[in-house]
Amino acid sequence: MKFILHQGLGYSTVHQIGDYLRSHGAGRHWIERYRGDIFVFASDQADGVILRNEFAGLLDAVNDTETDRTRRR
């Protein structure tokens, strides 16, 4: 599962998300920066659910099948 961090949020938010996942989830996630956007990836289903439920106001899910590379809002 792939999520994009909302514009204007930075690494302190990423650290908060990572700490929460390590404490409450499987902790199987990673963060990548690409062309000014910050992406959070979760390889575990439980972590994906946590990201959708707990951080919905900070992250948007990204559909990997989209080919136009536009941000989803």
C-alpha positions in Angstrom: 0.0 0.0 0.0 1.2 3.4 -0.9 0.3 6.8 0.6 1.4 10.3 -0.1 2.0 12.9 2.6 -0.1 16.1 2.2 1.8 19.1 0.9 3.4 21.3 3.7 4.0 18.4 6.0 7.5 17.2 6.6 9.8 14.8 8.3 8.5 15.5 11.8 5.1 14.1 10.6 6.9 11.2 9.0 8.6 10.4 12.3 5.3 10.6 14.2 3.7 8.1 11.7 6.7 5.8 11.9 6.8 5.8 15.7 3.1 5.0 15.8 3.5 2.1 13.3 6.4 0.7 15.3 4.4 0.9 18.5 0.9 -0.2 17.3 1.5 -2.1 14.0 3.8 -4.6 12.4 6.3 -1.8 11.7 6.8 -3.0 8.1 6.9 0.3 6.3 9.3 2.6 4.5 9.4 6.2 3.4 10.6 7.6 0.0 10.9 11.1 -1.3 10.3 11.6 -5.0 10.2 14.9 -6.9 9.3 16.8 -3.8 6.6 14.4 -2.6 7.0 12.1 0.4 5.5 8.6 0.1 4.8 6.2 2.9 4.7 2.5 2.0 3.2 -0.3 4.1 3.9 -3.9 3.2 1.7 -5.3 6.0 -2.1 -5.1 5.8 -2.4 -4.1 9.4 -0.1 -1.1 8.9 -2.2 -0.1 5.8 -5.3 -0.1 8.0 -3.6 2.0 10.6 -2.5 4.5 8.0 -6.0 4.7 6.6 -7.7 5.1 10.0 -5.3 7.0 12.1 -3.6 9.3 9.6 -6.4 9.9 7.1 -6.0 13.7 7.6 -2.3 13.6 6.8 -2.1 11.0 4.0 -3.8 10.1 0.8 -3.9 6.6 -0.6 -2.2 6.3 -4.0 -3.4 3.9 -6.6 -0.4 2.3 -8.3 -2.4 1.7 -11.4 -2.7 5.4 -12.1 -0.4 6.4 -14.9 -0.9 10.1 -15.1 1.2 10.8 -11.9 -1.3 13.3 -10.6 -1.9 13.8 -6.9 -5.2 12.4 -5.6 -7.3 14.7 -3.3 
